[in-house]
Amino acid sequence: MDRHLADFLNRPLRIGDRWIPGRLVLAPMTDLGHVAFRHLLAEFGGYGLLWSEMVDARRLPTENPAVSNCFRWREAEKEHLVFQIVGHDPQQMAMAARRIQAEGFFGVDINFGCSVQAICKKGAGAALLREPSRAEAVVAAVRRAVDCPVLVKYRTGWQDDPQLAVALARRFEAAGADALTFHPRVAPDRRTRPPRWSYIAAVKQAVTIPVFGNGNVFSAAACQRMIEVTGCDGVAVGRMAIARPWLFAEWTGRLTPAPGIYRRSALRLIDLLKCHFEPGRAVVRFRRFARYFAANLRFGHSLCRRLATAKDLDAAAETVEAFFDASPELTESPNPNFFH
Ligand SMILES: Cc1cc2nc3c(=O)[nH]c(=O)nc-3n(C[C@H](O)[C@H](O)[C@H](O)COP(=O)(O)O)c2cc1C
């Protein structure tokens, strides 16, 4: 492992009035970054912060963790966990943030990045980047509502212009955000074109709060390059973290992965899903994970196909065992064609 990279990633970082132990963080991912997956990741270690899946701000004040699909956590992860909220109305977002603070999480993250139609139709997520004044009002309302760190995740906007991203960053900082996670893609682009890392550099230079760079960090070398090219304060990793949940431990110099880690991780996730979710939800979540995990395998499509028809987690575990008993060929670099 590159000592230089590990040293950087292991440096504590101040966010608002709190410190995080490292600079490599898990990006928020709906259906993927759930409590069971975070539990697996935490067992390997090496992360600075974890992000939840996004939660609808309207529902959050009364959301019941015992039955909620995404508002779930472990006590042990609370101080390292940022809960992400999505919504359009500043007051609703403020109420949701109060609940997050009351539960005792590290902080609250505002989603201005999601460009799926169902969210944008409600004027939330990336749709707010078309309304900078309202987006700023959301950040300001959340800031007034809580003392814990307030973070913002956003993307370039609806036009491919770094100056728009810079202007938004300045507004978010002025409205009281303590850190930004920036994904330099235009809003309609669902990860088809490469992200423009040079825009991260422009955003970093425009503000004094920490900036996490995000987008297509698929290897330790890419992580190092992003840091060098952009000067970002930290790196948020999304899809590759699902494929290799141990990468935080690996890139920070805590672990050198042996081949058995693939089988062990998939089976451990099955156990953790059983422990955190009821069977129906658990198997759906495992199938979502499997698509990314299969990127590590030369014939990953075949594993995916078999897991897609596994009727429950026991069947999924048998499929994983049988697949790895046959010593499948691993790929040096995961195949990003599996990543959607
Ligand atoms: C399945 C999936 C779900 C996602 N859900 C969210 C989300 O709920 N909130 C959010 O801000 N970003 C979400 N994202 C975007 C990621 O946080 C990240 O910006 C994107 O995947 C690029 O980073 P990567 O190249 O490291 O994966 C999601 C991405 C994926 C692939």
The ligand as a Tripos MOL2 file, in Angstrom:
@<TRIPOS>MOLECULE
LIG
   31    33     1     0     0
SMALL
NO_CHARGES

@<TRIPOS>ATOM
      1 C1        -27.2560    2.9110   -6.4270 C.3       1 LIG1
      2 C2        -26.8320    4.3080   -6.0670 C.ar      1 LIG1
      3 C3        -27.5780    5.0270   -5.1580 C.ar      1 LIG1
      4 C4        -27.2050    6.3380   -4.8310 C.ar      1 LIG1
      5 N1        -27.9290    7.0130   -3.8890 N.ar      1 LIG1
      6 C5        -27.5400    8.2480   -3.5060 C.ar      1 LIG1
      7 C6        -28.2140    8.9370   -2.4560 C.ar      1 LIG1
      8 O1        -29.1670    8.4190   -1.8400 O.2       1 LIG1
      9 N2        -27.8000   10.1790   -2.1340 N.ar      1 LIG1
     10 C7        -26.7520   10.7940   -2.7840 C.ar      1 LIG1
     11 O2        -26.4070   11.9200   -2.4520 O.2       1 LIG1
     12 N3        -26.0790   10.1600   -3.7610 N.ar      1 LIG1
     13 C8        -26.4370    8.9090   -4.1210 C.ar      1 LIG1
     14 N4        -25.7240    8.2480   -5.0870 N.ar      1 LIG1
     15 C9        -24.5480    8.8860   -5.7120 C.3       1 LIG1
     16 C10       -23.2540    8.4760   -4.9750 C.3       1 LIG1
     17 O3        -23.2160    9.0090   -3.6650 O.3       1 LIG1
     18 C11       -22.0110    8.9900   -5.7350 C.3       1 LIG1
     19 O4        -22.1140   10.3830   -5.8780 O.3       1 LIG1
     20 C12       -21.8740    8.3620   -7.1250 C.3       1 LIG1
     21 O5        -22.0850    6.9690   -7.0920 O.3       1 LIG1
     22 C13       -20.4700    8.6530   -7.6970 C.3       1 LIG1
     23 O6        -19.4750    8.1310   -6.8510 O.3       1 LIG1
     24 P1        -18.7050    6.7360   -7.2070 P.3       1 LIG1
     25 O7        -18.1570    6.9100   -8.5860 O.co2     1 LIG1
     26 O8        -17.6370    6.6200   -6.1550 O.co2     1 LIG1
     27 O9        -19.7270    5.6550   -7.1600 O.co2     1 LIG1
     28 C14       -26.0730    6.9370   -5.4320 C.ar      1 LIG1
     29 C15       -25.3330    6.1950   -6.3500 C.ar      1 LIG1
     30 C16       -25.6880    4.8890   -6.6520 C.ar      1 LIG1
     31 C17       -24.8420    4.1050   -7.6130 C.3       1 LIG1
@<TRIPOS>BOND
     1     1     2 1
     2     2     3 ar
     3     2    30 ar
     4     3     4 ar
     5     4     5 ar
     6     4    28 ar
     7     5     6 ar
     8     6     7 ar
     9     6    13 1
    10     7     8 2
    11     7     9 ar
    12     9    10 ar
    13    10    11 2
    14    10    12 ar
    15    12    13 ar
    16    13    14 ar
    17    14    15 1
    18    14    28 ar
    19    15    16 1
    20    16    17 1
    21    16    18 1
    22    18    19 1
    23    18    20 1
    24    20    21 1
    25    20    22 1
    26    22    23 1
    27    23    24 1
    28    24    25 2
    29    24    26 1
    30    24    27 1
    31    28    29 ar
    32    29    30 ar
    33    30    31 1
@<TRIPOS>SUBSTRUCTURE
     1 LIG1         1 GROUP 0 **** ****
